[in-house]
Amino acid sequence: MAKMNITAEPGKQEIVMTRIFDAPREDVWRTVTVPELIPRWWGSRSFTTTVTVRDVRPGGIWRFVQRDADGNEYAFHGVYHEVALPERLVYTSEFEGMPGRVQLETVTFEDLNGRTKMTDRSIFQIVEDRDGMLQSGMEKEVTESMDRLAGLVEKQRAR
């Protein structure tokens, strides 16, 4: 299985995550953007995810709600700024439990002759927010989420 690479240089406001998928970028793009597929890969297996809004167009909004086994909810939302099918998504992301801490995400899908390199560059307003995200255990959750995405892309391709 492909390895998730997470880079966070000291003192910088960004986290860069890359993963290579054994699938064409159109397939990876579709699995990332189709609302019905998102709950099947986004986040940890220990949560259920509901997509309440997903309008993938410039100016469109998105909102996902995760629930844990005890019924606690964790919601995230943002606005799309750029949508270049199947190459790039640019959008904001904000955890509703910590309002005002908005990050800007740029996700690129690079064609590697039938494989896809997906790069997610998250830029935080301040280094302390970036460091807090790293300390929250996000690496484990992002890695699990990308593993789930790779498995779902493979299942979708088999159909």
N, C-alpha and C positions, 0 to 999 in steps of 0.2 A: 504494500500500500504506500502511496506517495506520502512524503513527509510534509507537514505544515511548517513553514519557516516564519518565525516572528522576530522582527528586529525593532529595537527601541534604543536609539542612541542616547547616552546620558545628556541631560540638559536640553533635549529637543522636545517639541510638543507633539511628535507623531509616533505612531506605531505602524509598521509596514508588515503585512501578512501576505505570504505567497503560498500557492499550492498548485501543483500540476495535476490535471485530470486526464484520464485516458478516454477522452471523448472530444468530438468537435465542439468549437465554442458555441455554435448555435444551440446545441443540446444543453450545455452548461448554462447559457444565458436563459433558456426557456425554464429550466428547473429552478433557477434563482428568482425569476420574475413572475411566474404563474402563481396567483394567490392560493389555489387549491393544493399546490405542491409544497409551499413554504412550511406548513405545520409538520411535514414529514421529515424535515431536515434542520430547521432553524432551532438552535439551542440544544440544551442537554436532553437526553432521553428521559431524565427524571422529571421533566416538565412537560405540560401540554401547551401548545401554542395555538392561539386563535388569531387569524388575520381579520381585523375589524374594518380596515380600509387599505387598499393597495391600488393606487392610481398612477401607473408608471408612465408619466409624461412630465415634461418641464412644468413646474407649478403644481403638479399632483402631490397628494399627501399619502402617507402610509402610517399604519399603527398596528402593532402586534401586542398581544397580551399573553404572558406566560403564567401558568398556574402550577404550584407545587402540590405535592400529595396532601398537604394540610389545607389546601384551598387558598393560600396566599397568592395574590396577584402582583405581577411586575409588568408594567406597561412601558412601551417604547414607541416613539413616533418621530416623524420628520417630514421634510419637503424635498421633492426631486428638483434639482437645478438643471441637470443635463441628462438626456437619455439618447445615446447613440448606439442603436441596435446593430450588431451584437457586440459592440466594442467597449462601451463605457457607460457607467452610471455615476452620477455625482448627486449626493443628497446629504441632508443634515440628519443627525441622529441624536435623540435626547431620551434619557431614562427619566420617566415621570416621577420616580422616587427621589430624584435630585434635580429639580427643575432649574433651568438657567445654565446648565452645564452642557452646552450643545457642542457636538463635534461635527466636522465636515468629513465625509467619506467619499473617496474616489475609488471605484472598483473598475479595473480594466480586465478584459478578456482577450488574451493574446493567442492568436492561432499559431500552433506549433505543428503544422502538417498532420492534422487529425487529432492532435492533443490540444489541451488548452491550459495556458498559464493564467491563473486568476490572481490578481494583486489587489489587495484592499489597503489603501493608505488612509488612515484615520488621523486627522489633525485636531488637536484639542486646543481650547482657548489658552490654557496655561499648563506648564509642565507638571504642576501638582495634580491636576485632573488626570493627565496621562499616567502619572506614577500611581495614582489611586486605582485606575483601571487595571494596571499591571498587577498590583498587589491584591486585587479582588479575586484572583483565580481565573481571570478571563482566558488565559492561555489554554487551560484544560478544556473549558467550555467551547472555545473557538475550534480547537483541534477536534473535539467530538462532533461538533456541528459540521465541520468540513468532511469528516469521515462519513457522516450520515449523508451529506450532499453527494459525495462520490458514489456511495452505494445506490442512492436514488437515481442518479444520472444513469448508472449502469442498468438498473431495472427499467427505466424509461426507454433506453435504447434497445433492450431486448424485446420490447413490445412491437 
